[in-house]
């Protein structure tokens, strides 16, 4: 209730009381005066009470509610902002992880392709080296039979039969196995010849003269290394790791 409405209510109340007193009548003037004075005093008091600004409390309460609403709105906005930042961080981490995985896969595929290409080239090179001869023919050269051969002569045979690309690996193995002695024999195992075939009779597949012809031994040894290790260099790599082949 506003100040104006309260004051009007008090004045109306005092007027009503005065009117009732006039109709009923007052026996004694003093009593009438006292009654009238009491009513007027009450009305005056009522008017004074009505002067209290009741709207101030309402304004305080309204300000408090507004502040609370503002605080809640600010908290909600802050929470929404933090949530959005967290979602953005998670998405960025997810994107980075996916990008790294894709890069790793691409690198692995590239490496595998490079290794396959390398193996292909090496296989082609080995095939060419196995077929290499001084005259460019794929046929192994023939050598005239001799009663004996020097180390130099045996090495010259091997260089022609094996080919320059694989000769050093072949030579390394023969150096360790027989020191280029085509008649070398291991008394304990029975291994025989330049490449120490075990048993020596295996070399008969390359020629019946395997005991006395170093060319036959070289042909058999080269074929063995190619079939088992893909090349003399493959055989030499295995020999270095195991001291046998």
N, C-alpha and C positions, 0 to 999 in steps of 0.2 A: 504494500500500500504506500503511495507517495505522500509527501508532506502535505500537499494541498487537500487530498482526499481525507486524511486523518483530521486536519483542522476543521474541515467542513462538517465532518461527522460530529465533532465535539460541540460546535456552535449550534448545529441542529438539535442536538440532544438538550442543550441548555434552553433553547427556545421552546422546545416541547414541554419541558418541566414548568416553565414560567406560564405557559398557556394553561396547563392543567391547574395550576394554583389560582389563576384568575377565575376560572369557571367554578371551582369548588368554593372559593372564598377563604378569607383569612379572618379569624376571630379577633385576634389582637394584632395591632399594627407592628408591634415589636417582633411578634412571631413571624409575621409576613416578611418583615425586613430581613430577619435572620435567615429565613428560608431562602429568600431571593438572593441574599448575599452568598449563602452556601452554594447555591446552584451556579452563580456567576463565578465563584471561586473555583468550583469543580471544572467549569468550562474553561476557565483561564488556565488551570493546571493541565487540563487535557490538551489545550492549545500549545502549552509549553512542551509537553511530552512529545506532541506531534512534530515539534521543531527539530527533533533528532533526525539527522540525514540517514535514513535507512538504506538508501541506494549505495552508500559507501561500501557496506559489507558485500553487496552484490558485485560491485566493481572489483573488489579484492578477490572474491571467489572466481569471477570471470577471468581475471589476469592469471590466477593460479592454474586454472584449467588450460588456458592458452599456452602457458609455459610448459605444462606437462605434455600437451599435444606437440609443441615444437620439439621438446626433448625426445619424445618417442619417434617423431618423423626423422630427426637427425640420426638417432640410433639405427632406425630402419635403413636409411640411406647409406650409413657407414657399413652396416652388415651386408647390404647388397653389393657395395663396392668391393669389400673384402672377398665376398663369394665370387664376384666376376674376376677379380685378380687371381684367385686360386684356380679357377677354371682355366684361365688363360695360361697360367704356369703349367698346369697339368697337360694342356694341349700342346704347349711348346715342347715339353719334355717328350711327349708321345711322338710328335713330329720329328724331333731330333733323333730319337731312337729308330724310327722307321727309316730316316734318311741314312743313318749309319749302317743299318742292316742292308739296305739296298747297295750302298757303296762297297761294303764288305763282300757281298755276293758278286758284284760286278768285278771286283778285284780278283776274287777266287776264280771266276770264269775266265778272266783274261790270263791269269797265271796258268790255268789248266790248258788253255788253248796254245799258249806259248810252249808249254812242255810237250804237248802233242806234236807241235810243229818241229820242235827240236829233235824229238825222237824220230820223226819221219825223215828229217834231213840226215840224221846220223845213220839210220838204217840204209838210206839210199847211198850214203858215202861208203858204208861198209860193203855193200853189194858191189859198188864200183871198184873198191880196192881189192876185193876177192877176185874180181875178173881181170884185174890189171896185169899186163905182161909187157915186156919191152917192145914187142911188135904190135901191141894193141889188140891182140887176139884174146878171146876168153879161154882158149885151150892152154893147159899147163905145158910149158916147154919140156921137150925131151932132152935127156943128157946121155951122152955115150957112157957105156959101162967102163969102169976103171977097176984096177986091182986094189987101189987105195986112194984116199982123198986127204988133202991137207985141210986144216981148219979154214984157211982162206977160201979154198975151193968150195967147201961145204957152205960157208956163209954166202958166197956168191950165188950158189944154187937157191938158197933160202930167200935171198933178196929178190930173185926173179920169180920164184913160185909164190911167195907171200905177198909181194908188192910193197912199195916203199911206205905207204900209209900205215901198215900194221907191222912192218918188219921189226921195229925197235922193241915192241911189246913181245913179239915172238922170240926175238933174240934174248931178251931179259929172262924169259922162262928157260930157254935152252942153256943159258949161262949157268943158272942155278941147278938145273936137272942133270946135265952131262958135261958141261964146259965144252960143248961142241964136239964131243967124242961120239961118233955114230956107232961105235962098238961098246959103249959103256954098258955095264951090267951090274945090277944091284944083287950081291950074293945072298942077301937075306930074303928079299921080296921077289926077285926074278924080273924086276922091271928092266927094260932093255931099250937102247938106242938114244938118239938125240933128245927125244921128248919123254923118255922113260915110260913107254907104254907098259901097262901091267894087265895081263901078261904080254910079253913081246909078240906073241902069235897074233894078237889083234891086228897088227900092221899088215898081215897077209892080205887083208881086204884091199890094200892099196897096191900090192905086188908081191909076187913070190920071192923076190930078192930083198925082202925087208931087212935081213940080217946084214947085208953087205952094201946096200945101195942107200946112201943118205938122201937122195932125191925121193925115194919111196917113203922113207921115214918122215921127211918134211911134208909130203902130200898128206900122209895119214894124220900127222899132228895138226896141220892146218884145218883139215876137215873136222877133226875132233873138237878143236877150239871153237870153230864156227857153229857147230851143232849144239855144243853144250853151253857155251858162253857168248855166242853170237859173233865173236871176233877174238883174235889174239889179245887185243887190248882188254876185252872183257875178262879173258882168262887170266891175264896178268893182274888185273885189279883184284880178282878173287884170290890169286896166289899170294899177293901182298898181305891180305887180311888173314890167310889161313896157312901159309907156307906149303901149300899143295894145291893141285887143281884137278 
